Amino acid sequence: MASAGTKRLALIVAATAVFGAGLYLVLSAFNENLVFFYSPLQVERGEAPQGRTFRMGGMVEEGSVKRLEDGVTVTFRITDTGASIDTRYRGVLPDLFKEGKGVVAQGKLDASGVFVAREVLAKHDENYMPPEAEAAVKQAHKEMAEKKRAEGGRK
């Protein structure tokens, strides 16, 4: 028969293993559902994850919205003025989705670099832009201004 100390040690080891397994499952589920935000410029630079879901936001580029013959699939470009990314969405777009307006799309990049959106969110107010998209547009403007200054200094 095992001593009390051996039983206690076995119980502690078993409890630690169960706790560790539970913690692993919780953290794995959290990591799978964690969705990061990227601007079109960051996506163009290759900073967005390949094969993982992420959000991309900016403005719907003027003249880029095209509905395919199936009547359900829409292609458009999301821009932050620094870069534009081809986007494909299959489904009903929000009523407020329009060219030149703010949008946040959630999806993945396909092998050809097209962003395949599973969800598209349009801004709900004329003066509103999602904070992430607003920051991305400001950053793109800042980088473009710095690039112009650098190019102007070389001439």
C-alpha positions in Angstrom: 0.0 0.0 0.0 1.3 3.5 -0.9 2.1 5.9 1.9 0.2 9.2 2.5 3.1 11.2 1.0 3.1 9.2 -2.2 -0.7 9.6 -2.6 -0.4 13.3 -1.9 2.4 13.6 -4.5 0.3 11.7 -7.1 -2.7 13.9 -6.4 -0.6 17.1 -6.9 0.9 15.8 -10.1 -2.5 14.8 -11.5 -4.0 18.2 -10.5 -1.1 20.0 -12.1 -1.5 18.0 -15.3 -5.3 18.7 -15.5 -4.7 22.4 -14.8 -2.0 22.6 -17.4 -4.2 20.8 -20.0 -7.1 23.2 -19.3 -4.8 26.2 -19.5 -3.4 25.0 -22.8 -7.0 24.5 -24.3 -8.1 28.0 -23.1 -5.0 29.7 -24.6 -5.3 27.8 -27.8 -8.9 28.8 -28.3 -8.0 32.4 -27.4 -5.1 32.4 -29.9 -7.3 31.0 -32.7 -10.0 33.7 -32.1 -7.5 36.6 -31.9 -7.9 38.8 -34.9 -5.4 41.5 -35.6 -5.9 44.7 -37.7 -3.7 45.7 -40.6 -3.8 48.6 -43.1 -3.5 48.0 -46.8 0.0 49.4 -46.7 1.0 46.8 -44.1 -0.7 44.0 -46.1 1.2 45.1 -49.2 4.5 45.1 -47.3 3.8 41.4 -46.3 3.3 42.2 -42.6 -0.1 40.5 -42.5 -0.2 36.8 -41.6 -0.5 34.3 -44.5 -3.2 31.7 -44.0 -4.7 33.4 -40.9 -7.7 35.5 -40.4 -7.1 39.3 -39.9 -8.9 42.5 -40.3 -8.1 45.2 -42.9 -9.5 48.6 -43.0 -9.5 51.8 -45.0 -11.6 53.3 -47.7 -13.4 51.6 -50.6 -11.4 52.9 -53.7 -13.5 55.0 -56.1 -14.4 53.1 -59.3 -13.3 49.7 -57.9 -16.6 48.0 -57.0 -17.6 45.3 -59.4 -20.4 42.7 -59.1 -19.7 39.4 -60.7 -22.2 37.5 -62.9 -23.2 35.2 -60.1 -24.9 38.2 -58.4 -23.5 37.4 -55.0 -19.7 38.0 -55.3 -18.4 41.5 -55.2 -14.8 42.7 -55.9 -13.4 46.0 -54.7 -10.2 47.6 -53.5 -9.5 48.8 -50.0 -7.1 51.7 -49.8 -5.4 53.8 -47.1 -3.9 56.1 -49.8 -0.6 54.4 -49.4 -1.6 51.1 -51.0 -4.7 49.4 -52.4 -5.6 45.7 -51.9 -7.9 43.7 -54.2 -10.7 42.3 -52.1 -13.4 39.7 -52.9 -16.5 39.2 -50.8 -19.3 36.7 -51.3 -22.6 37.8 -49.7 -24.8 40.8 -49.0 -22.9 44.0 -48.4 -24.0 46.4 -45.7 -26.4 49.1 -46.8 -23.8 51.8 -46.0 -21.1 50.2 -48.2 -20.2 52.8 -50.8 -17.1 53.8 -52.8 -15.1 56.4 -51.0 -16.4 55.4 -47.6 -14.7 53.7 -44.7 -14.8 49.9 -44.4 -13.3 47.1 -42.2 -13.2 43.6 -43.7 -12.3 40.4 -42.0 -10.8 37.5 -43.9 -7.6 35.9 -45.3 -5.2 36.5 -48.2 -5.4 33.9 -50.9 -2.4 32.6 -52.8 -2.6 35.3 -55.4 -2.6 38.1 -52.8 -6.4 38.9 -53.0 -8.0 39.5 -49.7 -11.0 37.1 -49.4 -13.4 38.8 -46.9 -15.8 36.7 -44.8 -17.3 39.8 -43.2 -17.5 43.4 -44.3 -18.4 46.3 -42.0 -19.2 49.7 -43.3 -19.0 52.9 -41.2 -22.3 53.9 -39.8 -21.9 57.7 -39.7 -20.6 60.3 -42.1 -18.0 61.5 -39.6 -17.0 58.1 -38.2 -14.1 55.9 -39.1 -13.0 52.9 -37.1 -10.1 53.9 -34.9 -7.8 51.3 -36.4 -8.6 52.5 -40.0 -8.2 56.1 -39.0 -4.8 55.4 -37.5 -3.8 53.4 -40.6 -4.8 56.2 -43.0 -2.9 58.8 -40.9 0.2 56.6 -40.8 0.0 56.1 -44.6 -0.3 59.9 -45.1 2.7 60.5 -42.8 4.8 57.9 -44.6 4.0 59.3 -48.0 4.9 62.8 -46.8 8.2 61.6 -45.4 8.9 59.8 -48.7 8.2 62.9 -50.7 10.5 64.9 -48.4 13.2 62.4 -48.9 12.8 62.3 -52.6 12.8 66.1 -52.8 16.0 66.2 -50.8 17.8 64.0 -53.3 17.0 66.2 -56.4 
